[in-house]
Amino acid sequence: MDKGYIHTDSALWDEGKSAESWTKGAAGILPGANWVPDWPAPDLLKNVPADLYMKTLVKLADGKTPETPYEKQMAEFRKPENWAAAKVVMS
């Protein structure tokens, strides 16, 4: 918190308030469940067009090989259903 990585009020926020911060591009991390590609990720795409999260999921859904450490982590820890959902949202 001292370095500003975590907002001082974050412990008081519900899921909606946390998502609001993330979809505005004000937060780099959003802990979330498997429905994040359905909500709130589409709002992130509207507000922050160069979103790496969704682009990586679409790449995986297209069957491309993960190359970067981030892509490899997403391939290992995100379910294929998330990849497909991201592709639908992005189309």
N, CA, C and O of each residue as an XYZ file, in Angstrom:
364
protein
N       0.815     -1.192      0.000
C       0.000      0.000      0.000
C       0.861      1.258      0.000
O       0.502      2.264     -0.613
N       1.983      1.198      0.682
C       2.849      2.368      0.746
C       3.345      2.790     -0.628
O       3.543      3.979     -0.876
N       3.549      1.828     -1.527
C       4.048      2.134     -2.864
C       2.921      2.443     -3.847
O       3.184      2.801     -4.995
N       1.675      2.309     -3.413
C       0.548      2.631     -4.268
C       0.077      1.488     -5.146
O      -0.768      1.697     -6.016
N       0.600      0.285     -4.944
C       0.176     -0.858     -5.754
C      -1.248     -1.289     -5.418
O      -1.984     -1.769     -6.282
N      -1.622     -1.115     -4.169
C      -2.958     -1.494     -3.711
C      -3.626     -0.248     -3.138
O      -3.067      0.419     -2.268
N      -4.808      0.057     -3.623
C      -5.546      1.228     -3.144
C      -5.858      1.045     -1.663
O      -6.187     -0.055     -1.220
N      -5.755      2.112     -0.915
C      -5.949      2.030      0.532
C      -7.372      1.612      0.915
O      -7.579      1.065      1.999
N      -8.344      1.858      0.051
C      -9.726      1.475      0.348
C     -10.124      0.139     -0.273
O     -11.289     -0.248     -0.182
N      -9.199     -0.569     -0.895
C      -9.542     -1.780     -1.641
C     -10.209     -2.861     -0.775
O     -11.035     -3.623     -1.277
N      -9.875     -2.933      0.469
C     -10.493     -3.934      1.351
C     -11.982     -3.651      1.580
O     -12.726     -4.543      1.988
N     -12.406     -2.439      1.323
C     -13.796     -2.054      1.527
C     -14.640     -2.198      0.259
O     -15.864     -2.082      0.315
N     -13.998     -2.448     -0.874
C     -14.702     -2.491     -2.155
C     -15.360     -3.842     -2.406
O     -14.813     -4.887     -2.055
N     -16.525     -3.807     -3.009
C     -17.172     -5.038     -3.459
C     -16.685     -5.344     -4.883
O     -15.852     -4.625     -5.435
N     -17.210     -6.403     -5.452
C     -16.777     -6.824     -6.787
C     -17.030     -5.748     -7.850
O     -16.207     -5.547     -8.743
N     -18.157     -5.070     -7.748
C     -18.490     -4.032     -8.720
C     -17.530     -2.862     -8.684
O     -17.102     -2.373     -9.729
N     -17.192     -2.414     -7.495
C     -16.259     -1.292     -7.352
C     -14.864     -1.686     -7.836
O     -14.182     -0.884     -8.474
N     -14.440     -2.900     -7.540
C     -13.135     -3.376     -8.011
C     -13.112     -3.435     -9.530
O     -12.142     -3.013    -10.160
N     -14.185     -3.961    -10.118
C     -14.278     -4.060    -11.569
C     -14.262     -2.674    -12.215
O     -13.661     -2.484    -13.272
N     -14.910     -1.730    -11.591
C     -14.940     -0.358    -12.114
C     -13.531      0.210    -12.237
O     -13.192      0.825    -13.248
N     -12.722      0.007    -11.221
C     -11.340      0.488    -11.240
C     -10.539     -0.186    -12.349
O      -9.742      0.462    -13.029
N     -10.753     -1.486    -12.529
C     -10.017     -2.254    -13.537
C     -10.442     -1.860    -14.948
O      -9.593     -1.682    -15.821
N     -11.742     -1.723    -15.178
C     -12.218     -1.428    -16.527
C     -11.922     -0.004    -16.973
O     -11.985      0.293    -18.166
N     -11.602      0.879    -16.037
C     -11.167      2.228    -16.397
C      -9.681      2.257    -16.727
O      -9.164      3.263    -17.212
N      -8.994      1.140    -16.458
C      -7.560      1.110    -16.687
C      -6.772      1.641    -15.511
O      -5.566      1.861    -15.625
N      -7.433      1.853    -14.374
C      -6.763      2.393    -13.201
C      -6.095      1.311    -12.360
O      -5.253      1.616    -11.515
N      -6.461      0.055    -12.582
C      -5.869     -1.061    -11.838
C      -5.307     -2.062    -12.837
O      -5.922     -2.334    -13.868
N      -4.165     -2.594    -12.534
C      -3.539     -3.547    -13.437
C      -3.945     -4.980    -13.181
O      -3.721     -5.849    -14.023
N      -4.540     -5.237    -12.031
C      -4.887     -6.606    -11.655
C      -6.321     -6.633    -11.150
O      -6.745     -5.771    -10.380
N      -7.053     -7.635    -11.597
C      -8.392     -7.870    -11.072
C      -8.495     -9.345    -10.741
O      -8.567    -10.177    -11.645
N      -8.504     -9.687     -9.451
C      -8.740    -11.094     -9.137
C     -10.192    -11.410     -9.482
O     -11.107    -10.671     -9.118
N     -10.381    -12.503    -10.178
C     -11.745    -12.792    -10.594
C     -11.951    -14.257    -10.921
O     -11.013    -15.053    -10.951
N     -13.168    -14.575    -11.158
C     -13.561    -15.952    -11.454
C     -13.558    -16.184    -12.962
O     -13.133    -15.329    -13.740
N     -14.038    -17.350    -13.351
C     -13.982    -17.712    -14.760
C     -14.937    -16.907    -15.628
O     -14.885    -17.044    -16.851
N     -15.800    -16.080    -15.067
C     -16.704    -15.275    -15.880
C     -16.116    -13.912    -16.240
O     -16.786    -13.127    -16.910
N     -14.902    -13.606    -15.823
C     -14.292    -12.310    -16.122
C     -14.316    -11.988    -17.623
O     -14.552    -10.833    -17.978
N     -14.078    -12.970    -18.531
C     -14.182    -12.617    -19.959
C     -15.581    -12.153    -20.373
O     -15.720    -11.393    -21.331
N     -16.620    -12.603    -19.657
C     -17.982    -12.162    -19.956
C     -18.311    -10.844    -19.250
O     -18.978     -9.980    -19.818
N     -17.847    -10.700    -18.036
C     -18.002     -9.475    -17.250
C     -16.888     -9.430    -16.221
O     -16.710    -10.399    -15.482
N     -16.172     -8.402    -16.147
C     -16.284     -7.070    -16.723
C     -15.347     -6.813    -17.905
O     -15.230     -5.670    -18.346
N     -14.684     -7.833    -18.424
C     -13.685     -7.620    -19.469
C     -14.195     -6.864    -20.696
O     -13.444     -6.048    -21.232
N     -15.415     -7.080    -21.173
C     -15.859     -6.284    -22.326
C     -15.826     -4.778    -22.070
O     -15.556     -3.998    -22.983
N     -16.098     -4.371    -20.833
C     -16.012     -2.946    -20.505
C     -14.571     -2.462    -20.554
O     -14.310     -1.320    -20.934
N     -13.643     -3.315    -20.176
C     -12.232     -2.958    -20.263
C     -11.850     -2.703    -21.715
O     -11.117     -1.759    -22.010
N     -12.342     -3.536    -22.617
C     -12.035     -3.363    -24.035
C     -12.557     -2.043    -24.577
O     -11.911     -1.421    -25.421
N     -13.709     -1.611    -24.107
C     -14.278     -0.335    -24.555
C     -13.435      0.839    -24.072
O     -13.266      1.828    -24.787
N     -12.908      0.725    -22.859
C     -12.199      1.842    -22.239
C     -10.695      1.825    -22.467
O     -10.065      2.882    -22.489
N     -10.112      0.648    -22.637
C      -8.664      0.498    -22.800
C      -8.436     -0.430    -23.997
O      -8.304     -1.640    -23.814
N      -8.388      0.111    -25.215
C      -8.350     -0.717    -26.422
C      -7.155     -1.657    -26.532
O      -7.278     -2.714    -27.151
N      -6.049     -1.327    -25.978
C      -4.847     -2.160    -26.109
C      -4.741     -3.169    -24.975
O      -3.666     -3.346    -24.401
N      -5.844     -3.830    -24.648
C      -5.882     -4.741    -23.512
C      -5.179     -6.057    -23.824
O      -5.588     -6.788    -24.726
N      -4.138     -6.351    -23.085
C      -3.348     -7.566    -23.282
C      -4.089     -8.817    -22.820
O      -3.934     -9.886    -23.411
N      -4.888     -8.688    -21.771
C      -5.598     -9.846    -21.219
C      -6.477    -10.518    -22.270
O      -6.335    -11.714    -22.525
N      -7.372     -9.764    -22.875
C      -8.304    -10.338    -23.839
C      -7.599    -10.768    -25.114
O      -7.938    -11.803    -25.688
N      -6.626     -9.990    -25.565
C      -5.897    -10.353    -26.783
C      -5.180    -11.688    -26.614
O      -5.116    -12.488    -27.548
N      -4.647    -11.923    -25.431
C      -3.963    -13.187    -25.166
C      -4.943    -14.344    -25.186
O      -4.640    -15.397    -25.748
N      -6.116    -14.173    -24.583
C      -7.115    -15.239    -24.584
C      -7.575    -15.568    -26.002
O      -7.765    -16.737    -26.338
N      -7.754    -14.552    -26.828
C      -8.165    -14.784    -28.215
C      -7.060    -15.523    -28.972
O      -7.345    -16.419    -29.768
N      -5.822    -15.156    -28.730
C      -4.703    -15.854    -29.366
C      -4.729    -17.335    -29.015
O      -4.544    -18.185    -29.886
N      -4.957    -17.644    -27.752
C      -5.028    -19.039    -27.321
C      -6.236    -19.745    -27.932
O      -6.147    -20.912    -28.314
N      -7.366    -19.040    -28.024
C      -8.567    -19.627    -28.622
C      -8.350    -19.957    -30.094
O      -8.942    -20.901    -30.618
N      -7.505    -19.181    -30.756
C      -7.194    -19.428    -32.167
C      -6.190    -20.559    -32.350
O      -5.832    -20.897    -33.478
N      -5.735    -21.147    -31.243
C      -4.822    -22.283    -31.315
C      -3.360    -21.906    -31.506
O      -2.530    -22.764    -31.806
N      -3.043    -20.631    -31.333
C      -1.648    -20.187    -31.482
C      -0.858    -20.559    -30.238
O      -1.406    -20.645    -29.139
N       0.417    -20.773    -30.423
C       1.305    -21.172    -29.338
C       1.641    -19.974    -28.459
O       2.036    -18.927    -28.972
N       1.491    -20.110    -27.142
C       1.897    -19.015    -26.255
C       3.405    -18.820    -26.311
O       4.167    -19.786    -26.259
N       3.831    -17.567    -26.418
C       5.258    -17.277    -26.577
C       5.854    -16.561    -25.378
O       6.923    -16.939    -24.899
N       5.179    -15.537    -24.890
C       5.727    -14.749    -23.788
C       5.422    -15.442    -22.452
O       4.533    -16.291    -22.387
N       6.144    -15.089    -21.400
C       5.830    -15.659    -20.084
C       4.378    -15.408    -19.673
O       3.744    -16.272    -19.067
N       3.857    -14.236    -20.000
C       2.460    -13.918    -19.667
C       1.516    -14.854    -20.410
O       0.585    -15.396    -19.815
N       1.748    -15.044    -21.698
C       0.889    -15.930    -22.487
C       0.973    -17.370    -21.983
O      -0.036    -18.073    -21.942
N       2.155    -17.802    -21.605
C       2.316    -19.165    -21.082
C       1.564    -19.333    -19.768
O       0.958    -20.376    -19.521
N       1.602    -18.307    -18.929
C       0.877    -18.359    -17.660
C      -0.626    -18.420    -17.918
O      -1.337    -19.189    -17.271
N      -1.105    -17.623    -18.851
C      -2.534    -17.631    -19.180
C      -2.952    -18.993    -19.729
O      -4.027    -19.496    -19.402
N      -2.101    -19.587    -20.563
C      -2.416    -20.890    -21.153
C      -2.497    -21.974    -20.085
O      -3.292    -22.908    -20.183
N      -1.662    -21.830    -19.070
C      -1.630    -22.845    -18.018
C      -2.769    -22.687    -17.017
O      -3.346    -23.677    -16.568
N      -3.092    -21.453    -16.669
C      -4.015    -21.235    -15.559
C      -5.430    -20.828    -15.958
O      -6.331    -20.923    -15.125
N      -5.667    -20.385    -17.177
C      -7.018    -20.037    -17.615
C      -7.586    -21.199    -18.409
O      -6.881    -21.802    -19.218
N      -8.827    -21.511    -18.191
C      -9.466    -22.646    -18.840
C      -9.778    -22.338    -20.308
O     -10.026    -21.186    -20.662
N      -9.764    -23.368    -21.159
C     -10.108    -23.149    -22.570
C     -11.482    -22.502    -22.768
O     -11.687    -21.796    -23.755
N     -12.417    -22.727    -21.857
C     -13.711    -22.068    -21.976
C     -13.564    -20.553    -21.905
O     -14.308    -19.822    -22.559
N     -12.597    -20.078    -21.105
C     -12.337    -18.643    -21.009
C     -11.791    -18.108    -22.324
O     -12.118    -17.000    -22.749
N     -10.947    -18.924    -22.962
C     -10.382    -18.494    -24.254
C     -11.496    -18.287    -25.262
O     -11.539    -17.278    -25.966
N     -12.404    -19.268    -25.323
C     -13.504    -19.193    -26.289
C     -14.435    -18.022    -25.977
O     -14.886    -17.323    -26.885
N     -14.720    -17.811    -24.699
C     -15.584    -16.695    -24.306
C     -14.958    -15.366    -24.701
O     -15.658    -14.459    -25.149
N     -13.661    -15.246    -24.540
C     -12.970    -14.001    -24.911
C     -13.068    -13.779    -26.412
O     -13.242    -12.646    -26.862
N     -12.959    -14.836    -27.178
C     -13.051    -14.703    -28.636
C     -14.443    -14.228    -29.051
O     -14.574    -13.400    -29.951
N     -15.478    -14.749    -28.399
C     -16.846    -14.322    -28.697
C     -17.016    -12.849    -28.345
O     -17.601    -12.090    -29.118
N     -16.512    -12.441    -27.188
C     -16.629    -11.045    -26.743
C     -15.890    -10.118    -27.691
O     -16.371     -9.023    -27.985
N     -14.739    -10.536    -28.169
C     -13.924     -9.687    -29.035
C     -14.488     -9.590    -30.454
O     -14.170     -8.646    -31.177
N     -15.321    -10.553    -30.862
C     -15.795    -10.538    -32.250
C     -16.966     -9.587    -32.447
O     -17.479     -9.461    -33.559
